[in-house]
Amino acid sequence: MSSGLIDAFRLFYHRKFHTIEQIRYYQEKQLRRLIDLSVKESSFYRERFSAFIPRTLEDLSLVAPINKEIMMANFDRLNTIGVKLEDVKAFAVQKELAKDYLGYYQDRVVVGLSSGTSGNKGVYLTPKELTKKLPFVFLARGGIPLRHLPFRILFCLRVFGQGFDDINSPLVHLHYCATMTPVDEIIDQLNSKRINILMAPPSLLRILLPHKDKIKVKFKQIVCYAEVLEKEEKERFRRAFRTNVVEIYQASEGQIASACSHGNLHINEDLVIVELTDEQGNKIEKPGELARHMYVTNLVNTAQPLIRYEMNDLVVLGEKCACGSRFRTIDRILGRNDDVLYFVTLDDRRIPVFPDLISRWIITATDDIREYQVHQTKDGDMEIKIETLPDADEDPMTIASKVKQRVEDELREFNIRCEVVVTMTILPLPEDRSKYKRFIVKK
C-alpha cells in the first residue's frame, strides 16, 4: 500500500477520536515534537523560546503570537532548512511569470505566494514529503464519499500545485483548470472528461450558473474552497447543479478545516491547533460565538514552522456534529477582519457590521444576481456593484432598486446613517488571478 493511502486511512482514523482528551493528548505530543525541532533548527524559535518552552496547550496560549509581517521579517531565521527569502521569492516569481507551477525549489520545497489581499504578500514553504501527502488529505477530508470512486475530478484554482500532479491513480483522475479559462472550455472539459467531482471556488461556480444546462454530466459532489461560501449561496448551488455541495477551509498557513460525510466543516485538529478568542482575549468555546482572533499552529509543516500564527479570518463555531467526530465544527466563516465595515449611527456611535450580514442582505434581495462587490469609503458610505445573470427575470433598474431598498432597510434597523449607491456593471475575476475580493474597505 502506498504511503499516501496509509496517510489517508490514518486521517480517517483520527476523525474517530472519541474524547476531547484523546485529541488533546495527540495535539500536545505533536506540539512538543514540532517545538523541539524548531528550537534545534530555527534561530528565530531558539531565541523566542529561550526563556520558556511551551509543552502543553495551556503553555502555548501564553506565547506571544506571530503574524505575516513578523514571519516575513524573520523568514531566513524562521525556516528550518536554511533557504533565503530573496532566493525563494525570485524562484516563485519566475514560476508565476512563466505560468509553470510544477517543480520544487532545490528539489526540497514548494514555494507559494499568498495573494496578499490584506496588503502584503507572504511566502510559504511546503516540504516535498508533505506536499505529496496533502492530496490524500483532500481525499480523506474532502467530504467525498468513497462510494463515488473512481473520482474524475476537475480541480479549478488560480494555479496548480505540484502535489496534485502526483495524485492520479487508477481510482483518482484529477484534471486541472485555471480559473481564468473561458467558460465554454470549462464546460467542454466537464463533459468530455466525464467529470463527477467539481472542485472550484464559489466565484467560478457563479460564472457557471447561467450555463448549467450545457453541462451534460451528473456531479456526485461539488467542493468549494478559497473564498467564503455563504449558506444561502451553498443552497443555491445545490439546487442549480442538483448535487451535494461542501466546502473545505484551506489557507497558505495550513489545511484548517474539512467537510465530513454530513457536509459540516470540521477543524482538522490532528493537523493544526486552532485557538479562538474574543476581542478581549477570552477563549471562545461555545457554538454561535464570534471569534475575533484566530491563532493557528501547523503541526505538520516543519520546514516553515508556524507556531501561534495569527490569521485574519472571522469564524463562528458550530454545534457538535451528528457524524460522531469530536473535532470542532465551524458554522460560518464570515470573511477577513479587514472586511469588517464600520458605520456611524445617528447618535454618533461607531459600530461594526460583519461582511456575511451584508452578503446575506444582497443575496436575498433578488435571485437575479450573478456577482457583487461592496466598496466602503472612509466616510462610511457604501457603493454596491452588481452583475446580473444573463437570463435575469427582472430589468437591471428593478434589481438595483431592490438591493438598495433591502440594504437601506437593514441599516436603518441598526440606526445607521449611510448613503447606499447601487451600480450595475460587469465583475470579472481579477486579471492577475488572485482571489476575488468582495469587500473593499478604505480605512
C-alpha positions as CSV (number, residue, x, y, z in Angstrom):
1,M,0.0,0.0,0.0
2,S,1.4,3.5,-0.9
3,S,2.4,5.8,1.9
4,G,-0.3,8.3,0.6
5,L,-3.1,5.8,1.1
6,I,-1.7,4.9,4.5
7,D,-1.9,8.6,5.4
8,A,-5.5,8.8,4.1
9,F,-6.5,5.8,6.3
10,R,-4.8,7.5,9.3
11,L,-6.7,10.7,8.7
12,F,-10.0,8.7,8.6
13,Y,-9.0,7.0,11.9
14,H,-8.2,10.3,13.6
15,R,-11.7,11.5,12.9
16,K,-12.7,8.6,15.2
17,F,-11.1,10.2,18.3
18,H,-13.8,9.5,20.9
19,T,-12.9,12.1,23.5
20,I,-11.6,15.6,23.8
21,E,-8.8,14.1,26.0
22,Q,-7.6,11.9,23.1
23,I,-7.5,14.9,20.8
24,R,-5.6,17.0,23.4
25,Y,-3.1,14.1,24.0
26,Y,-2.4,13.8,20.3
27,Q,-2.0,17.6,19.8
28,E,0.4,18.0,22.7
29,K,2.5,15.1,21.6
30,Q,2.8,16.7,18.1
31,L,3.3,20.2,19.5
32,R,6.3,19.0,21.6
33,R,7.8,17.3,18.5
34,L,7.3,20.5,16.4
35,I,8.8,22.8,19.1
36,D,11.8,20.6,19.8
37,L,12.6,20.5,16.1
38,S,12.0,24.3,15.7
39,V,14.3,25.2,18.6
40,K,17.0,22.9,17.2
41,E,16.8,24.1,13.6
42,S,15.5,27.7,13.7
43,S,17.4,30.5,15.3
44,F,14.2,32.5,15.4
45,Y,12.4,30.0,17.6
46,R,15.5,29.2,19.6
47,E,15.6,32.8,20.6
48,R,11.9,33.1,21.0
49,F,11.7,30.1,23.4
50,S,15.0,30.7,25.2
51,A,13.2,31.6,28.5
52,F,10.1,29.5,28.2
53,I,9.4,26.4,26.1
54,P,5.7,25.5,25.7
55,R,4.9,21.9,26.3
56,T,1.1,21.9,26.8
57,L,-1.8,23.7,25.2
58,E,-2.1,26.0,28.2
59,D,1.6,26.9,27.7
60,L,1.0,27.6,24.1
61,S,-1.7,30.1,24.9
62,L,0.8,32.1,26.8
63,V,3.2,32.5,23.8
64,A,3.1,35.9,22.0
65,P,1.6,35.3,18.6
66,I,3.4,36.0,15.3
67,N,1.8,37.3,12.1
68,K,2.6,37.6,8.4
69,E,4.8,40.7,9.0
70,I,6.8,39.0,11.7
71,M,7.2,35.8,9.6
72,M,8.4,37.7,6.6
73,A,10.8,39.9,8.5
74,N,12.4,36.8,10.0
75,F,12.0,34.5,7.1
76,D,15.6,33.4,6.8
77,R,15.9,32.7,10.6
78,L,12.5,31.2,11.0
79,N,12.6,28.4,8.4
80,T,14.5,25.2,9.4
81,I,16.0,24.3,6.0
82,G,18.4,27.2,5.5
83,V,16.8,28.8,2.5
84,K,16.8,32.6,1.9
85,L,13.8,34.8,1.2
86,E,15.4,36.6,-1.7
87,D,16.2,33.3,-3.4
88,V,12.8,31.5,-2.9
89,K,10.9,34.7,-3.8
90,A,12.8,35.0,-7.1
91,F,12.1,31.4,-7.8
92,A,8.3,31.8,-7.1
93,V,8.0,35.0,-9.2
94,Q,9.8,33.3,-12.1
95,K,7.4,30.4,-11.9
96,E,4.5,32.8,-11.8
97,L,5.6,34.7,-14.8
98,A,6.3,31.5,-16.8
99,K,2.9,30.1,-15.6
100,D,4.9,26.9,-14.7
101,Y,3.7,25.9,-11.3
102,L,5.2,22.5,-11.1
103,G,8.6,21.6,-9.5
104,Y,10.3,22.0,-6.2
105,Y,12.8,24.6,-5.1
106,Q,16.2,22.8,-4.8
107,D,14.1,19.6,-5.1
108,R,13.1,20.2,-1.5
109,V,10.1,22.5,-1.1
110,V,7.1,24.0,-2.9
111,V,7.2,27.8,-2.7
112,G,3.9,29.5,-2.6
113,L,3.0,33.2,-2.8
114,S,-0.1,34.4,-0.9
115,S,-2.5,36.6,-2.8
116,G,-1.9,39.5,-0.5
117,T,-5.5,40.6,-0.1
118,S,-4.5,42.2,3.3
119,G,-2.0,44.4,1.6
120,N,1.2,42.4,1.9
121,K,2.3,39.2,0.2
122,G,3.5,36.2,2.1
123,V,5.9,33.4,1.0
124,Y,5.1,29.9,2.3
125,L,7.2,26.8,2.1
126,T,5.8,23.2,2.0
127,P,8.4,20.4,2.2
128,K,8.3,17.9,-0.6
129,E,7.3,14.9,1.6
130,L,4.4,16.9,3.0
131,T,3.3,18.1,-0.4
132,K,3.0,14.6,-1.7
133,K,0.7,13.8,1.3
134,L,-1.6,16.8,1.0
135,P,-3.7,15.4,-1.9
136,F,-4.7,12.5,0.3
137,V,-5.9,15.0,2.9
138,F,-8.3,16.2,0.3
139,L,-9.4,12.6,-0.3
140,A,-9.8,11.7,3.3
141,R,-11.2,15.1,4.4
142,G,-12.9,16.4,1.3
143,G,-16.4,15.2,2.3
144,I,-16.4,13.0,-0.8
145,P,-17.9,9.5,-0.1
146,L,-15.7,6.7,-1.3
147,R,-18.8,5.1,-2.9
148,H,-18.3,7.7,-5.7
149,L,-15.0,6.0,-6.7
150,P,-13.5,6.3,-9.2
151,F,-13.2,10.0,-8.8
152,R,-13.0,12.1,-12.0
153,I,-12.1,15.5,-10.6
154,L,-11.9,18.8,-12.3
155,F,-9.8,21.0,-10.0
156,C,-10.2,24.7,-10.6
157,L,-7.9,27.2,-8.9
158,R,-5.7,30.1,-9.8
159,V,-2.6,27.9,-10.0
160,F,-1.9,24.1,-9.9
161,G,0.3,22.9,-7.1
162,Q,3.0,20.3,-7.5
163,G,1.4,17.9,-5.0
164,F,-1.7,17.5,-7.1
165,D,0.3,16.4,-10.1
166,D,1.1,13.1,-8.3
167,I,-2.4,12.3,-7.2
168,N,-3.6,10.4,-10.4
169,S,-4.1,6.7,-9.9
170,P,-6.5,4.0,-11.2
171,L,-9.2,5.3,-8.8
172,V,-8.5,9.0,-8.9
173,H,-8.2,11.0,-12.1
174,L,-7.6,14.7,-11.4
175,H,-7.7,17.3,-14.2
176,Y,-6.6,20.9,-13.6
177,C,-8.4,24.0,-15.0
178,A,-7.2,27.6,-14.3
179,T,-10.0,29.9,-13.0
180,M,-9.4,32.3,-15.9
181,T,-10.2,29.6,-18.5
182,P,-13.1,30.7,-20.8
183,V,-16.4,29.2,-19.5
184,D,-17.1,27.2,-22.8
185,E,-13.7,25.5,-22.4
186,I,-14.5,24.6,-18.7
187,I,-17.8,23.1,-19.8
188,D,-16.1,21.2,-22.6
189,Q,-13.7,19.7,-20.0
190,L,-16.5,18.8,-17.7
191,N,-18.4,16.9,-20.5
192,S,-15.5,15.4,-22.4
193,K,-13.7,14.0,-19.3
194,R,-17.0,12.9,-17.7
195,I,-16.2,14.8,-14.5
196,N,-18.2,13.6,-11.4
197,I,-16.4,15.8,-8.8
198,L,-16.1,19.5,-9.4
199,M,-13.7,21.4,-7.1
200,A,-14.0,25.1,-7.6
201,P,-14.1,28.5,-5.7
202,P,-17.6,30.0,-5.4
203,S,-16.8,32.8,-7.8
204,L,-16.2,30.3,-10.6
205,L,-19.5,28.4,-9.8
206,R,-21.3,31.7,-10.1
207,I,-19.9,32.1,-13.6
208,L,-21.1,28.6,-14.5
209,L,-24.6,29.1,-13.2
210,P,-26.1,30.7,-16.3
211,H,-24.6,27.9,-18.4
212,K,-25.7,25.0,-16.2
213,D,-27.9,23.5,-18.9
214,K,-24.8,23.0,-21.1
215,I,-23.3,20.7,-18.5
216,K,-24.3,17.1,-19.5
217,V,-22.5,15.2,-16.8
218,K,-24.1,14.5,-13.4
219,F,-21.9,15.7,-10.5
220,K,-21.6,13.4,-7.5
221,Q,-20.3,16.3,-5.4
222,I,-19.1,19.9,-5.6
223,V,-16.3,21.0,-3.3
224,C,-15.8,24.7,-2.7
225,Y,-12.7,26.5,-1.2
226,A,-10.5,29.6,-1.4
227,E,-13.4,32.0,-0.8
228,V,-16.3,32.5,1.7
229,L,-19.3,30.4,0.8
230,E,-22.5,31.8,2.3
231,K,-25.2,29.4,3.4
232,E,-27.7,30.9,1.0
233,E,-25.3,30.5,-1.9
234,K,-24.5,27.0,-1.0
235,E,-28.2,26.1,-1.2
236,R,-28.4,28.0,-4.5
237,F,-25.6,25.9,-6.0
238,R,-27.1,22.7,-4.6
239,R,-30.4,23.4,-6.4
240,A,-28.8,24.6,-9.6
241,F,-26.4,21.8,-10.1
242,R,-28.6,19.2,-8.4
243,T,-25.9,17.8,-6.1
244,N,-24.4,18.0,-2.7
245,V,-22.1,21.0,-2.0
246,V,-19.4,21.0,0.7
247,E,-16.5,23.3,1.5
248,I,-13.0,23.0,2.8
249,Y,-11.1,25.7,4.6
250,Q,-7.6,25.7,3.1
251,A,-5.1,28.6,3.6
252,S,-1.5,29.2,2.9
253,E,-1.0,28.5,6.6
254,G,-2.4,25.0,6.5
255,Q,-5.4,22.8,6.0
256,I,-7.6,24.4,8.6
257,A,-10.9,22.5,8.2
258,S,-12.6,19.9,6.0
259,A,-16.1,18.6,5.4
260,C,-17.4,15.4,6.9
261,S,-19.9,12.9,5.5
262,H,-22.7,15.1,6.8
263,G,-21.3,18.1,4.9
264,N,-20.3,20.0,8.1
265,L,-16.9,21.8,8.3
266,H,-14.7,20.3,11.0
267,I,-11.4,21.8,12.2
268,N,-8.6,19.4,11.4
269,E,-7.5,19.0,15.0
270,D,-4.8,16.5,14.1
271,L,-3.1,18.8,11.5
272,V,-3.5,22.2,13.2
273,I,-4.1,23.6,16.6
274,V,-6.7,26.4,16.3
275,E,-7.1,28.8,19.2
276,L,-10.1,31.2,19.0
277,T,-10.6,34.2,21.3
278,D,-12.8,37.2,21.5
279,E,-11.7,40.9,21.3
280,Q,-10.5,40.8,25.0
281,G,-8.6,37.5,24.5
282,N,-11.1,35.3,26.2
283,K,-11.2,31.7,24.8
284,I,-14.2,31.0,22.5
285,E,-15.6,27.6,23.1
286,K,-19.4,27.8,22.7
287,P,-21.2,27.4,19.4
288,G,-22.5,30.6,17.9
289,E,-19.9,32.9,19.4
290,L,-17.9,35.0,17.1
291,A,-14.1,34.6,17.3
292,R,-12.4,37.9,16.6
293,H,-8.9,36.4,16.8
294,M,-7.7,33.1,15.4
295,Y,-4.2,31.6,16.2
296,V,-3.0,28.6,14.2
297,T,-0.2,26.2,14.9
298,N,0.6,24.0,11.9
299,L,1.5,20.6,13.4
300,V,2.8,19.0,10.1
301,N,4.9,21.6,8.3
302,T,8.4,21.5,9.8
303,A,10.1,23.4,7.0
304,Q,8.5,26.7,7.9
305,P,7.1,26.3,11.4
306,L,4.1,28.5,12.1
307,I,3.6,28.4,15.9
308,R,0.7,30.5,17.2
309,Y,0.4,32.4,13.9
310,E,-2.4,35.0,13.9
311,M,-4.8,34.8,11.0
312,N,-7.1,37.5,9.9
313,D,-10.3,35.4,9.5
314,L,-13.5,35.7,11.4
315,V,-15.2,32.4,12.3
316,V,-18.2,31.2,14.3
317,L,-18.0,27.8,16.0
318,G,-20.8,25.3,15.2
319,E,-22.7,22.6,17.2
320,K,-21.4,19.1,17.8
321,C,-21.9,17.1,14.5
322,A,-24.1,14.0,14.2
323,C,-21.3,12.3,12.3
324,G,-19.7,11.4,15.6
325,S,-16.4,13.2,15.3
326,R,-15.3,15.2,18.3
327,F,-13.4,17.7,16.0
328,R,-14.9,21.1,16.5
329,T,-17.2,22.4,13.7
330,I,-17.2,25.8,12.1
331,D,-20.7,27.1,11.5
332,R,-19.7,30.1,9.5
333,I,-16.6,31.8,8.0
334,L,-17.5,35.5,8.0
335,G,-14.6,36.7,6.0
336,R,-11.5,38.6,7.0
337,N,-11.1,41.1,9.8
338,D,-10.1,43.6,7.1
339,D,-13.5,43.2,5.5
340,V,-15.5,44.3,8.5
341,L,-17.4,47.5,7.7
342,Y,-17.7,50.3,10.3
343,F,-20.6,52.7,10.3
344,V,-21.6,55.7,12.4
345,T,-25.1,55.7,14.0
346,L,-27.4,58.6,14.2
347,D,-26.3,59.1,17.8
348,D,-22.6,59.2,16.7
349,R,-21.6,55.7,17.8
350,R,-19.1,53.7,15.6
351,I,-20.3,50.1,15.1
352,P,-19.1,47.2,13.1
353,V,-21.2,45.3,10.6
354,F,-19.7,41.9,9.5
355,P,-19.4,41.1,5.8
356,D,-21.6,37.9,6.0
357,L,-24.5,40.0,7.1
358,I,-24.3,42.4,4.2
359,S,-23.8,39.5,1.8
360,R,-27.0,37.9,3.1
361,W,-28.9,41.2,2.6
362,I,-27.7,41.5,-1.0
363,I,-28.1,37.8,-2.0
364,T,-31.7,37.5,-0.6
365,A,-32.9,40.8,-2.2
366,T,-33.2,39.0,-5.6
367,D,-32.3,35.7,-7.3
368,D,-31.0,37.6,-10.4
369,I,-27.5,38.5,-9.0
370,R,-24.5,36.7,-10.5
371,E,-21.8,38.6,-8.7
372,Y,-21.5,41.6,-6.4
373,Q,-18.8,43.8,-4.8
374,V,-19.1,46.2,-1.9
375,H,-16.9,49.3,-1.7
376,Q,-17.0,51.4,1.5
377,T,-15.4,54.9,1.6
378,K,-13.6,56.4,4.5
379,D,-16.7,58.4,5.5
380,G,-18.8,55.2,5.8
381,D,-20.9,55.5,2.6
382,M,-21.2,52.3,0.5
383,E,-21.3,51.5,-3.2
384,I,-22.6,48.1,-4.2
385,K,-21.6,46.9,-7.6
386,I,-24.0,44.3,-9.1
387,E,-23.6,42.0,-12.1
388,T,-26.9,40.2,-13.0
389,L,-27.4,36.8,-14.5
390,P,-27.8,36.8,-18.4
391,D,-31.3,35.4,-18.1
392,A,-32.4,37.6,-15.3
393,D,-36.2,37.8,-14.8
394,E,-36.2,41.5,-13.9
395,D,-34.6,44.5,-15.5
396,P,-31.4,46.0,-14.0
397,M,-33.1,49.1,-12.6
398,T,-35.6,46.9,-10.7
399,I,-32.8,44.7,-9.3
400,A,-30.7,47.8,-8.3
401,S,-33.7,49.3,-6.6
402,K,-34.5,46.0,-4.7
403,V,-30.9,45.7,-3.4
404,K,-30.7,49.4,-2.4
405,Q,-34.0,49.2,-0.6
406,R,-33.1,46.0,1.2
407,V,-29.7,47.2,2.4
408,E,-31.1,50.6,3.5
409,D,-33.9,49.0,5.4
410,E,-31.5,46.7,7.3
411,L,-29.1,49.6,8.0
412,R,-32.0,51.6,9.4
413,E,-32.7,48.8,11.9
414,F,-29.2,49.5,13.3
415,N,-29.9,53.2,13.4
416,I,-27.0,53.7,10.9
417,R,-26.6,56.7,8.7
418,C,-25.1,55.7,5.3
419,E,-25.6,56.7,1.7
420,V,-26.1,53.5,-0.4
421,V,-25.4,53.6,-4.1
422,V,-26.0,50.6,-6.3
423,T,-24.4,50.4,-9.8
424,M,-24.8,47.8,-12.5
425,T,-21.6,46.6,-14.1
426,I,-19.5,43.6,-15.2
427,L,-17.5,42.0,-12.5
428,P,-14.9,39.6,-14.0
429,L,-12.4,37.6,-12.0
430,P,-9.1,39.5,-11.3
431,E,-6.8,39.6,-14.3
432,D,-3.8,38.7,-12.0
433,R,-5.7,35.5,-11.0
434,S,-5.7,36.5,-7.3
435,K,-8.7,35.7,-5.1
436,Y,-11.8,37.6,-5.9
437,K,-12.3,40.2,-3.2
438,R,-16.0,41.1,-2.5
439,F,-15.4,43.7,0.2
440,I,-13.1,46.7,-0.4
441,V,-12.9,48.9,2.6
442,K,-10.9,52.2,2.6
443,K,-9.5,52.6,6.1
